[in-house]
């Protein structure tokens, strides 16, 4: 299977992000550390069939995030994200 066949948008990880951040994150904005493109998380490219979840920039395809969940823990790698901006809950 080609990687493009498994590509979903950021809404595919809405539940996972909600578990980590306890708020709606698909409307937050991420800035790519590679190309500087700003994207709403709901519009990023998501690959669920990797070791964990891989989130890529829709502009340059750089990895923005890696999320692994197992044994009661989360590992969140954001090194491809220059900035993650979201509205604080009321």
C-alpha positions in Angstrom: 0.0 0.0 0.0 1.3 3.5 -0.9 1.6 6.0 1.9 -0.9 8.3 0.1 -3.6 5.6 0.4 -3.3 5.7 4.2 -3.3 9.5 4.5 -6.1 11.1 6.6 -6.7 14.6 7.8 -6.1 15.9 11.3 -9.6 15.1 12.4 -8.5 11.5 12.6 -6.6 12.3 15.7 -9.2 14.5 17.4 -9.9 11.9 20.1 -6.3 11.2 20.8 -5.4 14.9 21.1 -8.4 15.3 23.4 -7.1 12.6 25.7 -3.7 14.4 25.9 -4.8 18.1 26.0 -8.4 17.7 27.4 -9.7 20.3 25.0 -10.6 20.5 21.3 -7.3 20.7 19.4 -8.3 20.3 15.7 -9.0 24.1 15.5 -5.5 24.9 16.9 -2.8 26.1 14.5 0.6 24.5 14.0 3.5 26.2 12.4 5.9 23.9 10.5 9.5 24.1 11.6 10.6 23.3 8.1 8.7 25.5 5.7 7.0 27.9 8.2 3.5 27.1 6.8 0.7 27.6 9.3 -2.1 24.9 9.3 -5.1 24.2 11.4 -4.5 20.8 13.0 -7.8 19.5 11.4 -6.2 20.0 8.0 -2.7 18.3 8.5 -1.9 15.0 7.0 -2.2 12.0 9.4 -0.9 8.5 9.1 -2.3 6.1 11.6 -0.7 2.9 10.4 2.8 3.8 11.4 4.5 2.9 14.7 2.2 5.3 16.5 0.6 8.3 14.7 2.6 10.4 12.3 1.4 13.9 11.5 2.9 15.7 8.5 2.8 19.2 7.1 0.3 19.4 4.2 2.6 21.9 2.4 6.1 20.3 2.6 5.3 16.8 4.1 7.8 17.3 7.0 6.9 15.4 10.1 5.2 17.8 12.6 4.3 15.4 15.4 4.7 11.8 16.4 2.3 10.4 19.0 2.6 7.0 20.7 0.2 5.7 23.3 0.8 2.5 25.3 1.1 1.0 28.7 -0.7 4.0 30.3 1.6 6.6 28.8 1.8 9.0 25.9 5.0 10.0 24.0 4.6 13.2 22.1 7.4 14.4 19.8 6.8 17.9 18.5 10.2 18.7 17.1 8.8 19.4 13.6 6.4 22.0 15.0 7.8 25.5 15.6 4.7 26.6 17.4 1.3 25.1 18.5 -1.3 27.8 19.2 -4.6 27.1 20.7 -7.3 29.0 22.6 -7.4 28.5 26.4 -10.7 26.9 27.6 -13.1 29.2 29.4 
